[in-house]
Amino acid sequence: MINEIQLQLTPPVPFSFSGTVGSHGWVDLLPNAWDAETKSMRRVEKLSSGKVVKLIIFEECKEEVTPVIGVNVESQGILLEHEITEIRTRVSDMLRLDEDLSEFYSLCARRGAPWDKITKGLGRMLRAPTFFEDVVKTICTTNVQWGGTKGMVKRLVEVYGEPYPNDETMHTFPSPEIIATAPFDDFHGYVRMGYRSDYVHLLSKRIASGELDLESIKTSSLPTSELKKQLLSIKGVGNYAAANLLMLIGRYDELAIDSIFRTYMRERYFKGVLPSDKEAALIYDDWGKWKYLAYWFEIWEYYNNQSPPQSEQSS
């Protein structure tokens, strides 16, 4: 029996649903899927109980004073109260509804245009319900163009994700335990990630064996410098990937320096001359702990009316 319910979440004010979901490329990576016609994001999730559900996440009310996020949930059988609570928690975490950006908004307001656009509810960066998914997807962005990233994640989800019972063309993001049990040669052949296969398979085995508690990093109170060291100890995570992952856990005091960053800085601030990474990073020093968000908004604005560079990112 197919069961359908609709949940409502109350985001902080101000909040931009489209700005959050479209904040970077995660919305285009399975199991996420964006429906441009309905302006909603679809995702298949496996709950702790083992049930696999389909979520349709959308903006139910666009009122600036009282925004509402709707979540249509489809499942086989009736969902229990703790399962509904888990869905609420996961969606809230993905949309960063508990994150306080008021200090960042104050800085933006004081700077005026174009920064004051951010105070309309921008600044939240879509993330996955698990840090494992974020780490794997970030590894899949290194030294490759975006089409390659999408292809790797698509194969990973379709081969190792668990199917949604009511539509087996849709799958969850695979758990580390499922990946860890797959023979490496099979995994490498199916997902076609190149050298990244080793990184993702090893990471999954470390988590499944209990050697690494990856999810604890997401909520750690350690200084950013210590968290960065922990991330860099993961095979396949370099400086660019670590900064990207720190952003996804709300640590914005590190810049993700890759070829896109370098190209942008050369064009925007250094009159066509490629600066050193240190020189380029100094541009955002006065943003303090918010420097990544400042950079991300600026580059998003800069390339808004032109095609962003397609150079490869480096780890």
RAFEN-V517544 format. One record per residue. N is the residue number from 1. PHI is phi in degrees with one decimal (NA if undefined). OMEGA is omega as a letter, one per 30 degrees, with the letter a starting at -180 (999 if undefined). D_CENTER is the distance of its C-alpha to the mean C-alpha in Angstrom with 1 decimal. Layout:
# RAFEN-V517544
n=N phi=PHI omega=OMEGA d_center=D_CENTER
n=N phi=PHI omega=OMEGA d_center=D_CENTER
This chain:
# RAFEN-V517544
n=1 phi=NA omega=l d_center=32.7
n=2 phi=-86.0 omega=l d_center=29.7
n=3 phi=-112.2 omega=l d_center=28.7
n=4 phi=-125.9 omega=l d_center=26.8
n=5 phi=-135.9 omega=l d_center=25.9
n=6 phi=-122.7 omega=l d_center=24.1
n=7 phi=-107.4 omega=l d_center=22.4
n=8 phi=-126.9 omega=l d_center=21.9
n=9 phi=-123.9 omega=l d_center=19.6
n=10 phi=-104.0 omega=a d_center=20.7
n=11 phi=-78.1 omega=l d_center=18.1
n=12 phi=-69.3 omega=l d_center=19.4
n=13 phi=-110.6 omega=g d_center=21.5
n=14 phi=-82.7 omega=l d_center=20.6
n=15 phi=-150.5 omega=l d_center=17.5
n=16 phi=-115.7 omega=l d_center=16.2
n=17 phi=-65.5 omega=a d_center=14.6
n=18 phi=-63.4 omega=l d_center=14.5
n=19 phi=-67.6 omega=l d_center=13.3
n=20 phi=-76.7 omega=a d_center=10.3
n=21 phi=-65.2 omega=a d_center=9.4
n=22 phi=-94.9 omega=a d_center=10.4
n=23 phi=-67.8 omega=l d_center=9.0
n=24 phi=-160.9 omega=a d_center=7.5
n=25 phi=-77.0 omega=a d_center=7.7
n=26 phi=-58.1 omega=a d_center=5.1
n=27 phi=-63.8 omega=a d_center=8.0
n=28 phi=-95.4 omega=a d_center=10.3
n=29 phi=-106.2 omega=l d_center=9.4
n=30 phi=-55.4 omega=g d_center=11.4
n=31 phi=-81.9 omega=l d_center=12.0
n=32 phi=-74.3 omega=l d_center=10.4
n=33 phi=-149.9 omega=a d_center=13.2
n=34 phi=-99.6 omega=l d_center=14.1
n=35 phi=-105.0 omega=a d_center=17.8
n=36 phi=-66.8 omega=a d_center=19.1
n=37 phi=-69.8 omega=a d_center=22.4
n=38 phi=-95.3 omega=a d_center=21.5
n=39 phi=52.5 omega=a d_center=18.4
n=40 phi=-134.8 omega=l d_center=16.5
n=41 phi=-112.4 omega=l d_center=13.6
n=42 phi=-103.7 omega=l d_center=14.7
n=43 phi=-156.2 omega=l d_center=13.4
n=44 phi=-104.7 omega=a d_center=15.6
n=45 phi=-128.4 omega=l d_center=15.4
n=46 phi=-99.6 omega=a d_center=17.9
n=47 phi=-82.2 omega=l d_center=19.1
n=48 phi=-59.1 omega=l d_center=20.8
n=49 phi=-73.3 omega=a d_center=24.1
n=50 phi=102.1 omega=l d_center=23.4
n=51 phi=-69.4 omega=l d_center=23.3
n=52 phi=-106.4 omega=a d_center=20.9
n=53 phi=-124.7 omega=l d_center=20.1
n=54 phi=-105.8 omega=a d_center=18.8
n=55 phi=-115.4 omega=l d_center=16.9
n=56 phi=-118.0 omega=a d_center=17.3
n=57 phi=-109.0 omega=a d_center=15.5
n=58 phi=-152.2 omega=l d_center=17.3
n=59 phi=-91.7 omega=a d_center=18.9
n=60 phi=-80.5 omega=a d_center=22.3
n=61 phi=-133.0 omega=a d_center=23.8
n=62 phi=-95.9 omega=l d_center=23.2
n=63 phi=-57.4 omega=a d_center=25.8
n=64 phi=-62.6 omega=a d_center=24.7
n=65 phi=-81.8 omega=a d_center=26.6
n=66 phi=-133.6 omega=l d_center=25.4
n=67 phi=-67.6 omega=l d_center=22.2
n=68 phi=-136.0 omega=l d_center=21.4
n=69 phi=-101.8 omega=l d_center=18.5
n=70 phi=-99.3 omega=l d_center=19.9
n=71 phi=-133.2 omega=l d_center=18.7
n=72 phi=-85.5 omega=a d_center=21.1
n=73 phi=-117.4 omega=l d_center=21.2
n=74 phi=-118.0 omega=a d_center=23.3
n=75 phi=-148.5 omega=l d_center=24.7
n=76 phi=-90.8 omega=a d_center=27.8
n=77 phi=85.9 omega=a d_center=30.0
n=78 phi=-73.6 omega=l d_center=29.8
n=79 phi=-84.8 omega=l d_center=26.8
n=80 phi=-80.9 omega=a d_center=28.0
n=81 phi=-59.2 omega=a d_center=27.2
n=82 phi=-69.6 omega=l d_center=25.1
n=83 phi=-71.6 omega=l d_center=23.0
n=84 phi=-64.0 omega=l d_center=22.5
n=85 phi=-61.1 omega=l d_center=21.6
n=86 phi=-63.6 omega=l d_center=19.0
n=87 phi=-63.2 omega=l d_center=17.4
n=88 phi=-57.0 omega=a d_center=17.6
n=89 phi=-63.8 omega=a d_center=16.0
n=90 phi=-66.1 omega=a d_center=13.0
n=91 phi=-66.4 omega=l d_center=12.5
n=92 phi=-59.3 omega=l d_center=13.2
n=93 phi=-67.6 omega=l d_center=10.7
n=94 phi=-60.4 omega=a d_center=7.8
n=95 phi=-89.6 omega=l d_center=9.5
n=96 phi=60.1 omega=a d_center=10.4
n=97 phi=-69.3 omega=a d_center=14.0
n=98 phi=-93.2 omega=a d_center=15.7
n=99 phi=-82.9 omega=a d_center=14.6
n=100 phi=-97.6 omega=a d_center=17.7
n=101 phi=-107.5 omega=a d_center=17.4
n=102 phi=-59.9 omega=l d_center=21.2
n=103 phi=-65.5 omega=l d_center=22.1
n=104 phi=-64.2 omega=l d_center=19.8
n=105 phi=-61.5 omega=l d_center=21.2
n=106 phi=-64.1 omega=l d_center=24.7
n=107 phi=-61.7 omega=a d_center=24.2
n=108 phi=-65.5 omega=a d_center=23.1
n=109 phi=-62.9 omega=a d_center=26.0
n=110 phi=-67.3 omega=a d_center=28.5
n=111 phi=-82.0 omega=l d_center=27.5
n=112 phi=74.1 omega=a d_center=28.1
n=113 phi=-65.7 omega=f d_center=27.1
n=114 phi=-86.9 omega=a d_center=24.7
n=115 phi=-64.0 omega=a d_center=22.7
n=116 phi=-65.6 omega=l d_center=24.0
n=117 phi=-60.4 omega=a d_center=21.9
n=118 phi=-62.7 omega=a d_center=18.9
n=119 phi=-69.9 omega=l d_center=21.1
n=120 phi=-86.1 omega=l d_center=20.9
n=121 phi=113.3 omega=l d_center=17.6
n=122 phi=-82.9 omega=l d_center=15.1
n=123 phi=110.1 omega=l d_center=12.9
n=124 phi=-86.0 omega=a d_center=10.2
n=125 phi=-107.8 omega=a d_center=6.6
n=126 phi=-53.4 omega=l d_center=4.8
n=127 phi=-135.8 omega=l d_center=3.0
n=128 phi=-86.7 omega=l d_center=5.3
n=129 phi=-65.6 omega=l d_center=8.9
n=130 phi=-120.6 omega=l d_center=9.6
n=131 phi=-69.8 omega=l d_center=8.9
n=132 phi=-57.1 omega=l d_center=10.7
n=133 phi=-62.0 omega=l d_center=8.4
n=134 phi=-63.5 omega=a d_center=5.7
n=135 phi=-65.7 omega=a d_center=9.0
n=136 phi=-62.2 omega=a d_center=10.4
n=137 phi=-65.0 omega=l d_center=8.1
n=138 phi=-65.5 omega=l d_center=8.3
n=139 phi=-57.7 omega=a d_center=12.0
n=140 phi=-75.4 omega=l d_center=12.3
n=141 phi=-97.6 omega=a d_center=11.6
n=142 phi=-83.3 omega=l d_center=14.5
n=143 phi=54.9 omega=a d_center=17.9
n=144 phi=-157.6 omega=l d_center=17.3
n=145 phi=-82.5 omega=a d_center=17.0
n=146 phi=-61.7 omega=l d_center=14.4
n=147 phi=-61.2 omega=l d_center=16.8
n=148 phi=-66.6 omega=l d_center=17.1
n=149 phi=-60.1 omega=a d_center=13.4
n=150 phi=-60.5 omega=a d_center=13.5
n=151 phi=-65.6 omega=l d_center=16.7
n=152 phi=-63.4 omega=a d_center=15.8
n=153 phi=-66.5 omega=l d_center=13.0
n=154 phi=-60.3 omega=a d_center=15.4
n=155 phi=-65.5 omega=l d_center=18.2
n=156 phi=-60.7 omega=a d_center=16.5
n=157 phi=-68.9 omega=a d_center=15.7
n=158 phi=-71.0 omega=a d_center=19.1
n=159 phi=-87.2 omega=a d_center=21.1
n=160 phi=-113.4 omega=l d_center=19.8
n=161 phi=-75.2 omega=l d_center=17.9
n=162 phi=-84.6 omega=a d_center=20.4
n=163 phi=-72.5 omega=l d_center=21.8
n=164 phi=-77.7 omega=a d_center=21.9
n=165 phi=-56.5 omega=a d_center=25.7
n=166 phi=-86.9 omega=l d_center=26.4
n=167 phi=-161.9 omega=a d_center=24.8
n=168 phi=-76.2 omega=l d_center=24.4
n=169 phi=-83.2 omega=l d_center=22.7
n=170 phi=-106.1 omega=a d_center=19.5
n=171 phi=-135.9 omega=l d_center=17.9
n=172 phi=-78.5 omega=l d_center=15.5
n=173 phi=-76.0 omega=a d_center=13.1
n=174 phi=-67.2 omega=l d_center=15.8
n=175 phi=-79.3 omega=l d_center=16.5
n=176 phi=-60.8 omega=a d_center=17.5
n=177 phi=-64.8 omega=l d_center=21.0
n=178 phi=-65.9 omega=l d_center=21.3
n=179 phi=-65.3 omega=a d_center=20.2
n=180 phi=-63.6 omega=a d_center=22.5
n=181 phi=-81.4 omega=a d_center=25.5
n=182 phi=-79.2 omega=l d_center=25.3
n=183 phi=-56.7 omega=a d_center=27.8
n=184 phi=-57.2 omega=a d_center=26.1
n=185 phi=-60.9 omega=l d_center=28.2
n=186 phi=-65.6 omega=a d_center=27.2
n=187 phi=-58.1 omega=a d_center=23.4
n=188 phi=-59.9 omega=a d_center=23.8
n=189 phi=-70.3 omega=a d_center=25.9
n=190 phi=-75.3 omega=a d_center=23.8
n=191 phi=-85.3 omega=l d_center=20.3
n=192 phi=50.4 omega=l d_center=21.7
n=193 phi=-97.1 omega=a d_center=19.2
n=194 phi=66.5 omega=a d_center=22.0
n=195 phi=-62.9 omega=a d_center=22.0
n=196 phi=-68.5 omega=l d_center=18.4
n=197 phi=-55.6 omega=l d_center=20.0
n=198 phi=-63.0 omega=a d_center=21.7
n=199 phi=-63.4 omega=a d_center=18.8
n=200 phi=-69.1 omega=l d_center=16.8
n=201 phi=-66.4 omega=l d_center=20.1
n=202 phi=-64.2 omega=l d_center=21.2
n=203 phi=-58.4 omega=l d_center=18.1
n=204 phi=-62.0 omega=l d_center=18.5
n=205 phi=-65.6 omega=l d_center=22.2
n=206 phi=-65.1 omega=l d_center=21.8
n=207 phi=-71.2 omega=a d_center=19.7
n=208 phi=-63.1 omega=a d_center=22.0
n=209 phi=-80.9 omega=a d_center=25.1
n=210 phi=89.3 omega=a d_center=24.1
n=211 phi=-67.7 omega=a d_center=24.2
n=212 phi=-125.5 omega=l d_center=20.7
n=213 phi=-99.2 omega=a d_center=19.1
n=214 phi=-65.7 omega=a d_center=15.5
n=215 phi=-65.1 omega=a d_center=14.3
n=216 phi=-66.7 omega=l d_center=16.8
n=217 phi=-62.9 omega=a d_center=15.0
n=218 phi=-60.9 omega=a d_center=12.4
n=219 phi=-114.3 omega=a d_center=15.4
n=220 phi=-66.8 omega=l d_center=17.8
n=221 phi=-98.7 omega=l d_center=20.2
n=222 phi=-63.7 omega=l d_center=21.0
n=223 phi=-59.2 omega=a d_center=21.1
n=224 phi=-56.7 omega=a d_center=18.3
n=225 phi=-60.5 omega=l d_center=20.7
n=226 phi=-71.8 omega=l d_center=21.2
n=227 phi=-64.5 omega=l d_center=17.5
n=228 phi=-62.5 omega=l d_center=17.2
n=229 phi=-60.5 omega=l d_center=20.2
n=230 phi=-62.2 omega=a d_center=18.8
n=231 phi=-67.0 omega=a d_center=15.8
n=232 phi=-67.6 omega=l d_center=18.2
n=233 phi=-78.1 omega=l d_center=20.3
n=234 phi=-83.2 omega=a d_center=18.0
n=235 phi=-61.3 omega=a d_center=19.4
n=236 phi=101.7 omega=l d_center=17.3
n=237 phi=-105.2 omega=l d_center=15.4
n=238 phi=-104.1 omega=a d_center=17.2
n=239 phi=-63.0 omega=l d_center=17.0
n=240 phi=-61.0 omega=a d_center=14.5
n=241 phi=-63.1 omega=a d_center=12.0
n=242 phi=-62.7 omega=l d_center=13.0
n=243 phi=-64.5 omega=l d_center=12.5
n=244 phi=-63.4 omega=a d_center=8.9
n=245 phi=-71.3 omega=l d_center=8.3
n=246 phi=-62.1 omega=l d_center=10.7
n=247 phi=-58.0 omega=a d_center=9.0
n=248 phi=-72.6 omega=l d_center=6.1
n=249 phi=-110.5 omega=l d_center=9.4
n=250 phi=84.6 omega=l d_center=11.2
n=251 phi=-107.6 omega=a d_center=13.3
n=252 phi=-108.4 omega=a d_center=13.9
n=253 phi=-89.8 omega=l d_center=17.2
n=254 phi=-121.4 omega=l d_center=16.2
n=255 phi=-95.1 omega=l d_center=15.7
n=256 phi=-84.3 omega=a d_center=13.9
n=257 phi=-90.4 omega=l d_center=17.2
n=258 phi=-133.0 omega=a d_center=17.2
n=259 phi=-66.5 omega=l d_center=19.6
n=260 phi=-67.0 omega=l d_center=18.0
n=261 phi=-59.2 omega=a d_center=18.3
n=262 phi=-64.2 omega=l d_center=21.8
n=263 phi=-63.1 omega=a d_center=22.8
n=264 phi=-62.5 omega=a d_center=21.7
n=265 phi=-64.0 omega=l d_center=23.6
n=266 phi=-61.5 omega=a d_center=26.6
n=267 phi=-77.1 omega=a d_center=26.8
n=268 phi=-85.1 omega=a d_center=26.1
n=269 phi=-121.7 omega=a d_center=27.8
n=270 phi=-121.0 omega=l d_center=30.0
n=271 phi=50.4 omega=l d_center=32.1
n=272 phi=85.0 omega=l d_center=31.1
n=273 phi=-100.4 omega=a d_center=31.7
n=274 phi=-71.7 omega=l d_center=28.9
n=275 phi=-82.5 omega=l d_center=28.6
n=276 phi=-71.9 omega=l d_center=27.9
n=277 phi=-59.3 omega=a d_center=24.4
n=278 phi=-65.3 omega=l d_center=26.1
n=279 phi=-61.8 omega=a d_center=27.7
n=280 phi=-64.5 omega=a d_center=24.6
n=281 phi=-64.6 omega=a d_center=22.7
n=282 phi=-62.7 omega=l d_center=25.7
n=283 phi=-56.6 omega=a d_center=24.9
n=284 phi=-106.3 omega=a d_center=22.3
n=285 phi=-60.2 omega=a d_center=24.2
n=286 phi=-74.9 omega=l d_center=25.6
n=287 phi=-86.6 omega=l d_center=22.2
n=288 phi=57.4 omega=a d_center=22.2
n=289 phi=-74.5 omega=a d_center=19.3
n=290 phi=-108.4 omega=a d_center=17.5
n=291 phi=-61.3 omega=a d_center=17.9
n=292 phi=-64.3 omega=a d_center=14.3
n=293 phi=-64.4 omega=l d_center=13.8
n=294 phi=-62.7 omega=l d_center=17.3
n=295 phi=-62.3 omega=a d_center=16.7
n=296 phi=-63.8 omega=l d_center=13.6
n=297 phi=-63.9 omega=a d_center=15.7
n=298 phi=-65.2 omega=a d_center=18.7
n=299 phi=-70.6 omega=l d_center=17.5
n=300 phi=-63.1 omega=l d_center=16.1
n=301 phi=-65.3 omega=a d_center=19.5
n=302 phi=-62.7 omega=a d_center=21.4
n=303 phi=-96.9 omega=a d_center=20.2
n=304 phi=-59.3 omega=a d_center=20.2
n=305 phi=-109.3 omega=l d_center=23.6
n=306 phi=-148.8 omega=a d_center=23.4
n=307 phi=-75.8 omega=l d_center=21.5
n=308 phi=-65.6 omega=a d_center=19.1
n=309 phi=-62.2 omega=a d_center=20.4
n=310 phi=-103.4 omega=l d_center=19.7
n=311 phi=-69.0 omega=a d_center=20.5
n=312 phi=-79.0 omega=l d_center=18.8
n=313 phi=-87.7 omega=l d_center=16.4
n=314 phi=-113.0 omega=a d_center=17.9
n=315 phi=-83.9 omega=999 d_center=16.8
